[in-house]
Amino acid sequence: MSTLELLLIEASPRKANATSSQLGRRLAGALQEQCGSTVVLTERHLGAQPLPPMSAEYAESLLLPYDEALDRYGEHLELSDELVAELERADIVVIASPVHNFTVPAALKLWIDLVVRNGVTFRNTPEGKVGLLRDRPVLVAVTSGGAMFRDPPKQPDFFRPYLSAALGVVGLRNISYVQATGLAFVDEPLAQAASAADAWIAASLQGFLQSV
Ligand SMILES: Cc1cc2nc3c(=O)[nH]c(=O)nc-3n(C[C@H](O)[C@H](O)[C@H](O)COP(=O)(O)O)c2cc1C
């Protein structure tokens, strides 16, 4: 039996009450059960155990070519290196995140700022940024309190276009979204998130696994 690496990233600060974690963990659990491989799971709890704020040195390093950045700021790049290595190792990525003010929570944005690195995960070309990571399936489990992702829109969606663009910069283009919305208006938001996961598992999990 082959081995698959699954990276599960959780972005809610709400720990046990987090609807996005409920959604994402249920999806990740089903992927583990049904993929037919032994799964090595790596978890990043960005909301409950936030990454440290971006340092001045890291921000300076991003303005330099890769070799010079390494020479001058090597020790300040260790966390970013670790996060990039985690992402690079993963065969499947599951991102569980709430919508915060129409887009990704600050905790997830910080992770993005630490993995989008010139000369490491993308390179600049005359045509624009080109991702350096191999593509792999990314499943985004997203929850919101209000009426996100409606057509016609009731709230602007900066979440999916932004996250897809940011992941696209590093080469991740195979992105699927599973959403549970309007959770502020239901009696049991965790149960609602679980139902959304189960519906996706029944309808789409096998298709998703074909792209692994
Ligand atoms: C800071 C903050 C901003 C939020 N912004 C929005 C928003 O723009 N649109 C929306 O529908 N819900 C918004 N919500 C509600 C959350 O998306 C909703 O409670 C979601 O279920 C939280 O996911 P979690 O349980 O995984 O933390 C916001 C919540 C917080 C804490």
The ligand as a Gaussian input file, in Angstrom:
#p B3LYP/6-31G(d) Opt

LIG

0 1
 C      -13.739000      38.566000      12.841000
 C      -14.904000      37.880000      12.175000
 C      -15.336000      38.325000      10.947000
 C      -16.404000      37.688000      10.309000
 N      -16.773000      38.106000       9.073000
 C      -17.778000      37.479000       8.423000
 C      -18.155000      37.878000       7.103000
 O      -17.581000      38.757000       6.495000
 N      -19.182000      37.220000       6.526000
 C      -19.868000      36.201000       7.141000
 O      -20.795000      35.658000       6.559000
 N      -19.505000      35.791000       8.386000
 C      -18.474000      36.396000       9.024000
 N      -18.101000      35.985000      10.280000
 C      -18.775000      34.831000      10.878000
 C      -17.971000      33.557000      10.670000
 O      -17.627000      33.370000       9.323000
 C      -18.788000      32.356000      11.145000
 O      -19.086000      32.500000      12.523000
 C      -18.056000      31.054000      10.898000
 O      -18.938000      29.973000      11.094000
 C      -16.873000      30.935000      11.852000
 O      -16.161000      29.760000      11.557000
 P      -15.469000      28.976000      12.761000
 O      -16.605000      28.417000      13.581000
 O      -14.678000      27.907000      12.075000
 O      -14.614000      29.957000      13.483000
 C      -17.056000      36.603000      10.935000
 C      -16.614000      36.171000      12.191000
 C      -15.554000      36.789000      12.804000
 C      -15.077000      36.291000      14.137000

